[in-house]
Amino acid sequence: MNTPFLRVRDLSVTFPAKGAPFNAIDRISFDLARGEILALVGESGSGKSMTSLSIMQLLPGAAQMSGSIEIDGQDIVAFRRRQMEDIRGAKVGMIFQEPMTSLNPVLTISRQMTEGLVRHNGLTRRNALTLARTCLDDVGIPDPDRVLSQYPHQLSGGMRQRIMIAAALALRPGILIADEPTTALDVTVQSQVLDLLFDLKTRSGSGILLITHDIGVVAETADRVAVMRGGKILETGSVDDVLHSPQHDYTKSLLASHLTVDRSMKQRRTDREETGA
């Protein structure tokens, strides 16, 4: 495997509570290299999204974090806000479960896509707009000029998700965190979004931390899987090993609660790898 671009070691996140502090994340460790997809899977409340917020340094103020999170060789656990502004977007990006929570409702798509390119890539506003237009076209958005002039509320959920992926594609981060990126999307749009994530991995070499509860998405997309429960990582391995030869009892029960991973999912994965799309 390539040298990890993201290295998490003994990460814990606790919150003050009556009696003993609440451990939202309990000493988890994992690596993620460029050009691979690691799926972080588990039931609701297992700590998946808290892990992503830790990496982005977007935890609530009461949270206490320990351990280390290395991004491209830098431990960012003690970074201040200004330091993280140089990391977010350029080295690690994030697609939230609902893009409306991260897209500013009072700014046009053009403004939101070009700001990061001007700041992190040093482009002029005109060159940033040209690149934004190209990236929207790359993710299959028709009439990019029209979309760039619109506001988030004028677009569908699937379109907003594509825009978030396009914005990430433009900045080419070393790591992209995708938090339940296909939730609430219909099957056709879900497949298109997964194709776009795979395309981002193959074209830009970004590593992707895919946070999901959907075993079908894991089977279709991921290279490796980490299973979480109660803030702990219980099992990690290749997608084939974990899904077809699980070792931990919780992993077995998690898989048993879902429909059997069918051949069509594995075939779609194989098709993507063979075509590079």
C-alpha positions in Angstrom: 0.0 0.0 0.0 1.1 3.6 -0.6 2.4 5.7 2.3 -0.7 6.9 4.3 -1.7 10.5 3.6 -4.0 10.3 6.7 -2.8 8.5 9.8 -5.0 8.4 12.9 -3.6 7.0 16.1 -5.3 6.4 19.4 -7.9 9.1 18.7 -10.3 9.7 21.5 -13.1 12.3 21.8 -14.9 12.8 25.1 -17.6 15.1 26.3 -18.2 16.3 29.9 -21.2 14.6 31.5 -22.6 14.0 35.0 -20.5 11.3 36.5 -17.9 10.0 34.1 -17.2 11.8 30.8 -18.9 10.3 27.7 -16.5 8.7 25.2 -17.8 9.4 21.7 -14.6 7.9 20.2 -12.4 5.5 22.1 -8.8 5.2 21.0 -9.3 4.4 17.3 -6.5 4.0 14.8 -6.5 3.7 11.0 -4.6 4.8 7.9 -5.8 6.0 4.5 -3.5 6.4 1.5 -4.0 8.3 -1.8 -5.9 6.3 -4.4 -7.9 4.1 -2.0 -11.4 4.1 -0.5 -11.8 3.2 3.1 -15.4 2.6 4.2 -16.1 3.5 7.9 -19.3 1.5 8.6 -21.5 1.0 11.6 -24.9 1.7 13.0 -26.2 5.1 13.9 -24.3 6.5 16.9 -21.3 4.3 16.4 -18.9 7.3 16.1 -18.5 7.4 12.3 -19.5 11.1 11.8 -17.7 12.1 15.0 -14.6 10.7 13.5 -15.0 12.8 10.3 -15.6 15.9 12.3 -12.5 15.2 14.3 -10.4 15.0 11.2 -11.9 18.3 9.9 -11.5 19.9 13.4 -15.2 20.8 13.4 -16.1 19.3 16.8 -18.3 21.2 19.3 -16.5 23.4 21.7 -17.1 21.1 24.7 -15.3 18.2 23.0 -11.9 17.1 24.3 -9.7 15.3 21.8 -6.5 13.2 22.4 -4.3 11.1 20.2 -3.0 12.1 16.9 -4.3 12.9 13.4 -1.6 13.2 10.8 -2.5 14.7 7.4 0.4 14.7 5.0 2.8 14.3 7.9 1.4 17.1 10.0 -0.3 16.3 13.3 -3.3 18.7 13.3 -4.8 17.8 16.7 -3.5 21.0 18.3 -3.9 23.2 15.2 -5.6 26.6 15.6 -8.4 27.8 13.4 -6.2 29.7 11.0 -3.9 26.7 10.6 -6.9 24.5 9.8 -8.1 26.9 7.2 -5.0 26.1 5.2 -5.6 22.4 5.6 -9.4 22.2 4.8 -10.1 22.0 1.1 -6.5 21.9 0.0 -5.4 18.7 1.8 -8.7 17.3 3.2 -12.1 18.0 1.8 -15.6 16.9 2.9 -18.9 16.1 1.3 -21.6 16.3 4.0 -24.7 14.1 4.1 -26.9 17.1 3.1 -25.1 19.7 1.0 -27.5 22.4 2.1 -25.6 22.3 5.4 -22.3 23.3 3.8 -23.5 25.3 0.8 -24.1 28.9 1.7 -27.8 29.8 0.8 -27.0 33.4 0.1 -24.0 32.9 -2.3 -24.1 31.8 -5.9 -22.5 28.4 -6.8 -19.9 30.4 -8.8 -18.9 32.4 -5.7 -18.7 29.2 -3.5 -16.7 27.2 -6.0 -14.2 29.9 -6.9 -13.3 31.1 -3.4 -11.3 28.0 -2.4 -9.5 27.9 -5.8 -8.4 31.5 -5.3 -7.3 30.9 -1.8 -5.7 27.5 -2.0 -4.5 27.3 -5.6 -3.7 31.0 -6.1 -5.8 31.3 -9.3 -7.3 34.5 -10.5 -11.0 34.8 -10.3 -11.3 34.3 -14.0 -9.2 31.2 -14.1 -11.0 29.8 -11.1 -14.3 30.3 -12.8 -13.0 28.5 -15.9 -11.9 25.5 -13.8 -15.2 25.5 -11.9 -17.0 25.4 -15.2 -14.9 22.4 -16.3 -15.4 20.5 -13.1 -19.2 20.9 -13.2 -19.0 19.6 -16.8 -16.9 16.7 -15.6 -19.5 15.6 -13.1 -22.2 15.6 -15.7 -24.0 18.9 -14.9 -25.6 20.3 -18.0 -25.3 24.0 -18.8 -22.6 24.8 -16.2 -22.9 28.6 -16.8 -26.5 28.6 -15.7 -25.8 26.5 -12.6 -22.9 28.7 -11.6 -25.3 31.7 -11.6 -27.8 29.9 -9.4 -28.2 29.6 -5.6 -28.3 26.2 -3.7 -32.1 26.3 -3.1 -32.7 26.5 -6.8 -31.1 23.1 -7.4 -32.2 19.5 -6.6 -30.5 17.4 -3.9 -28.7 15.3 -6.5 -27.5 18.4 -8.3 -26.2 19.9 -5.0 -24.3 16.7 -4.3 -22.7 16.8 -7.7 -21.6 20.3 -7.1 -20.0 19.4 -3.8 -18.1 16.6 -5.6 -17.1 19.0 -8.4 -15.8 21.5 -5.8 -13.7 18.8 -4.2 -12.5 17.6 -7.7 -11.3 21.2 -8.4 -9.2 21.4 -5.3 -7.8 17.9 -5.7 -7.4 17.2 -1.9 -5.2 14.4 -0.8 -8.1 13.0 1.3 -11.9 13.4 0.7 -14.4 12.6 3.5 -17.8 11.6 2.1 -20.3 11.4 4.9 -23.3 9.3 3.8 -23.1 10.9 0.3 -25.9 8.8 -1.2 -28.5 9.0 1.6 -31.9 10.2 0.5 -31.0 9.9 -3.2 -32.8 7.6 -5.6 -31.1 4.6 -6.9 -30.1 6.1 -10.3 -28.6 9.3 -8.7 -26.9 7.1 -6.0 -25.1 5.1 -8.7 -24.1 8.3 -10.5 -22.6 9.7 -7.2 -20.7 6.6 -6.5 -19.3 6.7 -10.1 -18.2 10.3 -9.5 -16.4 9.3 -6.2 -14.6 6.5 -8.0 -13.7 8.9 -10.8 -12.3 11.3 -8.2 -10.1 8.5 -6.8 -8.8 7.4 -10.1 -8.3 10.7 -11.8 -6.8 12.8 -9.0 -5.4 10.1 -6.8 -7.4 11.3 -3.8 -8.0 8.9 -0.9 -11.6 8.7 0.2 -13.0 8.1 3.6 -16.5 6.8 2.9 -18.8 7.0 5.9 -21.9 4.8 5.4 -24.3 2.4 7.0 -25.1 0.9 3.5 -23.4 -2.5 3.0 -24.3 -2.4 -0.7 -22.4 0.9 -1.1 -19.4 -0.6 0.7 -19.4 -3.7 -1.5 -19.7 -1.7 -4.6 -17.1 1.0 -3.9 -14.6 0.4 -1.0 -11.1 -1.2 -1.0 -11.0 -1.6 2.7 -13.5 -1.5 5.6 -13.4 -0.5 9.2 -16.3 -1.5 11.4 -17.3 0.8 14.3 -19.5 0.4 17.3 -19.7 2.4 20.5 -16.9 4.7 19.4 -14.5 1.8 18.8 -13.1 0.2 15.6 -13.9 -3.5 16.0 -12.6 -4.9 12.7 -10.6 -3.7 9.8 -9.7 -5.5 6.5 -10.1 -5.7 2.8 -13.7 -5.4 1.5 -13.8 -9.1 0.5 -12.4 -10.3 3.8 -14.7 -8.3 6.0 -17.9 -8.8 4.0 -17.4 -12.5 3.3 -15.3 -13.7 6.2 -16.1 -11.4 9.1 -14.2 -12.2 12.3 -16.0 -10.1 15.0 -19.5 -11.1 16.2 -20.8 -7.6 15.7 -19.7 -7.5 12.1 -21.5 -10.8 11.5 -24.7 -9.5 13.0 -24.4 -6.2 11.1 -24.0 -8.1 7.8 -26.9 -10.5 8.8 -29.2 -7.5 9.2 -28.7 -6.5 5.6 -29.6 -8.2 2.4 -26.9 -10.5 1.0 -24.5 -8.6 -1.1 -25.5 -9.6 -4.6 -23.4 -10.2 -7.7 -24.7 -7.1 -9.5 -23.0 -4.9 -6.9 -19.7 -6.7 -7.3 -20.1 -6.6 -11.0 -20.6 -2.8 -11.0 -17.4 -2.5 -8.9 -15.5 -4.7 -11.4 -16.8 -2.7 -14.3 -15.6 0.5 -12.7 -12.1 -0.9 -12.1 -11.8 -2.2 -15.7 -13.1 1.0 -17.4 -11.5 3.4 -14.9 -14.8 5.2 -14.6 
